[in-house]
Amino acid sequence: MKKNFSKFLLLAIFCIAIVPVAAQPGGAPASTEITVVGVGTILANDLGAARDQAIEDGMRKAVQQALGTNLKSETLVENFQLVEDRILTWSAGYVKKYEILKEGKAQMDSYEVQMRALVNLAELRNDDGALAALLERENPRVLVMIAEQNIGDANNRLNYFDADLTAAETAIIEVFRNKGFEVVDANQSKENQQRDLVLSALDGSTKAAAAIAAAQHAELIVTGKAVAKVATGFNLGGMKSCQANITARLVSADDAKIIGTASANGKMPHIDEVTGGTMAIQKAAKQCADSLVAKMTAAAQKKFYHQATVNLRVRGYRDYNDLQKFSETIKYYMRGVKNVFQRSAAGGYANFDIKIIGSAPQLARELANKNLEPFKVQVTNVTANRIEVKITNAAATTPATADTAGMP
């Protein structure tokens, strides 16, 4: 009996020993090897760019298979065009290494790369990796504006213009900088912007906040308020219970949309109420900043994995029929475009909302480089969510009336 038990014990130990390390808590990150075929589009006979695109597409496919998601594959041929999915930008960070097995030109002006990729599943779920990919791609600059009322402030009012940086601003800036963001000097906004506009932004106006951020060449702006006070009813042996509350919102300068909101509470016992209030504000502000960064990362991931809306402003069209033909050309011949909605057409300008799996720069690049006969397209301005173009119908025999106007 003892002999049989010893054999069973040895067998159990052996079975435990051969369990993959990746499955053990705290062990090495789990990885998996995937073989895929990536595809890229050959534009203007540029094989190098098509090859790079095919490798990125292969990475995206490998990551999608490794994760086992139910995401709809958008890398198949649609309308004889290849969709460039924003997922590939994240995928490159999750592929530890890859080996190209076979590559070369394929049908329909495409380039194929067969590759074996090693995907790190742990990093795939790592928000820090996602944030790093976001920063590498877009490198958004951040402006921080937080009004503050500390314990003992005169008249119990919020202070913003009286200090170079409030305690809350200092703490939030530290968090964003540690995450790799470039932070814009808020003092310039105090000097260059109208006082009423600044106060309006601090009170919650997203339009005012976006206007200030755009003027300071920032893509994101954090606005909010922080208040500290002494809590009563506590016996802390001579210490004072200093508590602070902060509310903040993260706004996109490009379209004045709220990316995320956050609130936090900080507590700090201290013999000096002003010092304790400052420390409580800083503690709450750091929590608030961490929350905003997390929400921004989640919003960016969602934007990468789903359709985005790009506003396209067009001038140079001859008439409504010309405009409709251009709209159909975009819908059926541009990469990743899912739908086109015309919002307005007046005074020689037309506005469209483009539903796309991709970004405004990606779409702008395609508009500038692709043959869209009979139209010639000149891209005049590009932001994160908006593109401005001038079109010319090469088949027309008379000049377009809208061409004489300039973009405001």
KAUR-V657377 format. One record per pair of residues at least 6 apart in sequence whose C-alpha atoms are under 6 Angstrom apart, sorted by the first residue. I is the first residue (numbers start at 1). J is the second residue. Records with the same first field share a line. If there is no record, write none. Layout:
I->J + J
This chain:
21->27
22->28 + 29 + 30
29->122
30->121
31->119 + 120 + 121
32->118 + 119
33->117 + 118
34->62 + 116 + 117
35->115 + 116
36->58 + 114 + 115
37->58 + 113 + 114
38->54 + 55 + 57 + 58 + 112 + 113
39->54 + 111 + 112
40->50 + 53 + 54 + 110 + 111
41->50 + 110
42->50 + 109 + 110
54->113
56->88
59->91
60->88 + 91
63->91
74->83
75->83
81->335
83->335 + 336
85->357 + 358
86->304 + 358
87->304 + 305
90->133
94->119 + 120 + 124
95->118 + 119
96->118 + 119
97->117 + 118
98->116 + 117
99->115 + 116
100->114 + 115
101->114 + 115
102->113 + 114
103->112 + 113
104->111 + 112
105->111
131->297
140->219
141->182 + 183 + 218 + 219
142->183 + 184 + 218 + 220 + 221
143->183 + 184 + 221
144->221 + 222
145->223
146->169 + 223 + 224 + 225
147->158 + 159 + 160 + 225
148->158 + 159 + 225 + 226 + 227
149->158 + 159 + 227
150->227 + 228 + 277
151->228 + 229 + 274 + 277
167->282
168->281 + 282 + 285
171->282 + 285 + 286
172->285 + 286 + 289
197->208
201->208 + 209
202->223 + 224
206->256
207->256
210->253 + 256
213->221 + 253
214->253
219->253
220->251 + 252 + 253
221->250 + 251
222->249 + 250
223->248 + 249
224->247 + 248
225->246 + 247
226->245 + 246
227->244 + 245
228->243 + 244 + 277
229->242 + 243
230->241 + 242
231->241
239->269 + 270 + 271
240->269 + 270 + 271
241->269
242->267 + 268 + 269 + 276 + 277
243->266 + 267 + 280
244->265 + 266 + 280 + 281
245->264 + 265
246->263 + 264
247->262 + 263
248->261 + 262
249->260 + 261
250->258 + 259 + 260
251->257 + 258 + 259
260->295
262->288
263->288
264->284 + 288
265->284
266->280 + 283 + 284
267->280
268->276 + 280
270->276
307->356 + 357
308->355 + 356
309->354 + 355
310->353 + 354 + 360 + 385 + 386
311->352 + 353 + 386
312->351 + 352 + 386 + 387 + 388
313->350 + 351 + 388
314->349 + 350 + 389 + 390
315->348 + 349 + 390
316->390 + 391 + 392 + 402 + 403
317->323
318->400
331->337
336->356 + 357
337->356
338->355 + 356
339->355
340->354
341->352 + 353
342->352
343->351 + 352
344->350 + 351
348->402
360->384 + 385
374->393 + 394 + 395
375->392 + 393 + 394
376->391 + 392
377->390 + 391
378->389 + 390
379->389
380->388 + 389
381->387 + 388
